Amino acid sequence: MFGAMPLWIMEETVKKGKIEKILERVQGGEISIEDAVLQLKKEPFEDLEYAKIDHHRELRQGNAEVIFGEGKTPDQVLGIIEAMVKQGQKNILITRLYAKGAEKINERYPLQYNAESRIGFVGELPKPDGKGTILIATGGTSDIPVAEEAVWTALSMGNQVQRLYDVGVAGLHRTLAHLDEIMSANVIIAIAGMEGALASVIAGLSDCPVIAVPTSVGYGASFHGMAALLSMLNSCANGVGVVNIDNGFGAGCLASMINHR
């Protein structure tokens, strides 16, 4: 599980040059505040040769860029983190990060790491400022790694999260025992492999958006999540949206956007 995070502060820096000129034009009445914000949203990325870091993504989309760790060397991830820290990013989420890479990163930047979901987090989790609770439910225990990716993505984006694990339709009474949590959530992420029926059941019990996440859990004819994906796409329940197989990160991002509207 995630270890304790010591308190520390990253100094914020302001990029001079073009930004200063934009602000001077606003001060001089040459352009409006709205036009200045638009120009800032179009500011260029930072080129590290092996990565092009979009420092203005938070300004455009509300959340800063996240590092996809799979396929990157620990040194590459460290270089990206360092560039983000220099630009004042306080919270950095790293998905699909292997344990060896996490160990090396932790030598330079205190890292909260969950080996089960392969999520790493540099900084301190922000206080929840979403409008309600994001409920994250799984059909079985085997779906928890994908669920934890969604959990920590949502937490890193300032949401209150509630877990509801192993409530699959093989024992429907387990789902029905949590009607209060299901009916009071602002957004629900339903994560399941096998035949992926959980999303339809939960959507039929709730009045909020349900984000369905098919997982690659299952026997041969599940086709590594394709069966659950097709089942979720064909849900007869209203208000179900579907993300890609095992994409807990994508579900957490979408749930956060909904929860902050």
C-alpha positions in Angstrom: 0.0 0.0 0.0 1.0 3.7 -0.2 3.5 4.7 2.4 3.3 7.9 4.6 4.1 11.0 2.7 6.4 13.5 4.5 5.4 17.2 4.2 7.5 19.1 1.7 7.1 22.1 -0.6 8.0 22.4 -4.2 8.9 26.0 -5.2 6.7 27.4 -7.9 8.4 29.2 -10.8 7.0 31.5 -13.4 8.1 31.2 -17.0 9.3 34.7 -18.1 9.4 36.1 -21.6 6.3 35.5 -23.6 4.0 35.2 -20.6 5.3 38.5 -19.2 4.6 40.2 -22.6 1.1 38.8 -22.6 0.5 40.2 -19.1 2.0 43.6 -20.1 -0.4 43.8 -23.0 -3.3 43.1 -20.7 -2.1 45.8 -18.3 -1.8 48.2 -21.2 -5.3 47.5 -22.4 -4.1 46.0 -25.7 -5.9 42.7 -25.2 -8.6 41.4 -23.0 -8.2 39.0 -20.1 -10.1 36.4 -22.1 -7.7 36.7 -25.0 -4.7 36.5 -22.7 -6.1 33.3 -21.1 -6.6 31.9 -24.7 -2.9 32.7 -25.6 -1.6 31.1 -22.4 -3.6 27.9 -23.2 -1.6 27.7 -26.4 1.8 28.1 -24.8 4.4 25.6 -26.2 5.4 22.4 -24.6 8.9 21.7 -23.2 10.9 19.4 -25.4 13.2 16.9 -23.6 13.9 15.0 -26.9 12.4 11.8 -25.5 9.3 13.5 -24.2 7.4 16.7 -24.9 5.9 17.9 -21.7 2.6 19.9 -21.8 2.9 22.3 -18.9 -0.3 24.1 -19.8 -2.6 21.1 -19.8 -4.0 22.1 -16.4 -4.8 25.5 -17.6 -6.6 24.0 -20.6 -8.2 21.0 -19.1 -8.3 21.5 -15.4 -5.8 18.7 -14.6 -2.0 18.6 -15.2 -0.3 16.1 -17.4 0.0 12.5 -16.1 3.1 10.3 -16.8 2.4 6.9 -18.4 5.2 4.9 -16.9 5.0 1.7 -19.0 7.7 1.6 -21.7 9.7 4.5 -20.1 13.0 3.9 -18.4 13.3 5.2 -14.7 15.7 7.9 -15.9 13.2 9.1 -18.5 10.4 9.2 -15.8 12.8 11.1 -13.5 13.6 13.6 -16.2 9.9 14.3 -16.8 9.2 14.6 -13.0 12.1 17.0 -12.7 10.9 19.2 -15.5 7.4 19.3 -14.0 8.7 20.2 -10.6 10.7 23.1 -12.0 7.5 24.4 -13.6 5.8 24.4 -10.2 3.7 21.2 -10.5 3.1 20.0 -7.0 1.2 16.8 -7.6 2.5 14.3 -10.2 0.6 11.1 -11.0 2.5 8.2 -12.7 0.5 5.2 -14.0 1.7 1.7 -15.0 5.0 2.2 -13.0 7.0 -1.0 -12.2 8.4 -1.5 -8.7 12.0 -1.1 -9.8 11.3 2.2 -11.4 9.4 3.3 -8.3 12.4 2.5 -6.1 14.8 4.6 -8.2 12.3 7.5 -8.3 11.9 7.4 -4.6 15.6 8.0 -4.1 15.2 11.5 -5.5 11.5 12.3 -5.0 9.4 11.0 -2.1 7.0 8.6 -3.8 3.8 7.1 -2.7 3.5 3.7 -4.6 0.9 1.0 -4.9 2.4 -2.1 -6.4 -1.0 -3.7 -7.0 -2.2 -1.0 -9.3 1.3 0.2 -10.3 0.4 3.8 -9.4 3.0 6.3 -8.2 2.3 9.7 -6.8 4.7 12.5 -6.0 3.4 15.2 -3.7 0.5 15.5 -1.4 -3.1 14.5 -2.4 -5.2 17.6 -2.8 -8.2 18.2 -0.6 -11.5 17.0 -2.2 -13.3 19.8 -4.0 -15.7 17.8 -6.2 -19.4 18.1 -5.8 -20.0 14.6 -4.4 -18.6 11.1 -4.0 -17.2 8.9 -6.7 -18.2 5.3 -5.9 -15.8 2.7 -7.4 -17.3 -0.8 -7.5 -15.8 -4.1 -8.8 -17.4 -7.3 -9.7 -14.7 -9.4 -8.1 -11.5 -9.2 -6.1 -9.5 -9.8 -9.3 -10.7 -6.5 -10.6 -9.2 -4.5 -7.7 -5.9 -3.5 -9.5 -7.8 -1.7 -12.2 -10.1 -0.2 -9.5 -7.2 1.1 -7.5 -5.8 2.8 -10.6 -9.2 4.6 -10.9 -9.2 5.4 -7.1 -5.8 7.0 -7.0 -6.5 8.9 -10.3 -9.7 10.3 -8.8 -8.0 11.1 -5.5 -5.1 12.9 -7.2 -7.7 15.1 -9.0 -9.4 16.3 -5.8 -12.3 13.9 -5.4 -13.9 12.1 -2.5 -13.8 8.4 -3.3 -15.6 5.4 -1.8 -14.7 1.8 -2.6 -17.2 -1.0 -3.0 -15.4 -4.2 -3.9 -16.5 -7.8 -4.8 -20.2 -7.1 -5.4 -20.6 -9.0 -8.7 -23.8 -10.4 -10.0 -22.9 -14.0 -9.1 -24.2 -13.0 -5.7 -26.7 -10.2 -6.4 -27.5 -9.8 -2.7 -24.0 -8.3 -2.2 -24.9 -5.5 -4.6 -28.3 -4.9 -3.1 -26.8 -4.7 0.4 -25.2 -1.4 -0.6 -28.2 0.5 -2.2 -27.6 3.6 0.1 -24.0 4.0 -1.3 -25.1 3.4 -4.9 -28.1 5.8 -4.7 -26.1 8.6 -3.0 -23.1 8.7 -5.3 -22.5 11.5 -7.7 -20.7 9.3 -10.2 -20.1 5.5 -10.2 -17.3 3.6 -11.8 -18.3 -0.1 -12.4 -15.4 -2.4 -13.0 -15.9 -6.0 -14.1 -14.4 -8.8 -16.2 -16.1 -12.1 -17.2 -19.4 -11.0 -18.8 -19.3 -7.5 -17.5 -22.9 -7.4 -16.2 -22.1 -5.3 -13.1 -22.4 -1.9 -15.0 -25.9 -2.7 -16.2 -27.1 -3.8 -12.8 -25.7 -0.7 -11.0 -26.9 1.7 -13.7 -30.4 0.2 -13.2 -30.2 1.1 -9.5 -28.8 4.6 -9.6 -29.7 8.0 -11.0 -26.1 9.2 -11.7 -23.7 8.6 -14.6 -22.1 5.2 -14.6 -18.7 4.7 -16.2 -18.1 1.1 -17.1 -14.6 -0.4 -17.2 -14.2 -3.9 -18.7 -11.3 -5.8 -17.3 -9.2 -8.6 -18.9 -10.2 -10.9 -16.1 -12.0 -14.1 -17.2 -11.7 -17.5 -18.8 -10.9 -18.2 -22.5 -14.1 -17.0 -24.2 -13.8 -13.7 -22.3 -11.1 -12.9 -24.9 -9.0 -10.8 -22.5 -11.9 -8.4 -21.8 -13.5 -8.2 -25.2 -16.6 -10.0 -23.9 -17.1 -7.6 -21.0 -16.4 -4.6 -23.3 -19.1 -5.7 -25.8 -21.5 -6.5 -23.0 -21.1 -3.0 -21.5 -21.4 -1.3 -24.8 -24.7 -3.1 -25.3 -26.1 -2.3 -21.9 -29.9 -1.8 -21.8 -29.5 0.5 -18.8 -29.5 4.2 -19.3 -26.6 6.5 -18.5 -23.7 4.1 -19.1 -20.5 5.2 -20.7 -17.7 2.7 -21.5 -13.9 3.2 -21.4 -11.2 0.9 -22.8 -10.3 -2.5 -21.3 -8.4 -2.2 -18.0 -8.4 1.6 -18.3 -8.9 2.6 -14.6 -7.0 5.8 -15.3 -9.4 6.9 -18.0 -12.4 6.2 -15.9 -11.0 8.1 -12.9 -10.3 11.1 -15.2 -13.8 11.1 -16.6 -15.5 10.6 -13.2 -13.5 13.6 -11.9 -14.6 15.8 -14.8 -18.2 14.9 -14.1 -17.8 15.4 -10.4 -16.4 18.9 -10.8 -19.1 20.2 -13.2 
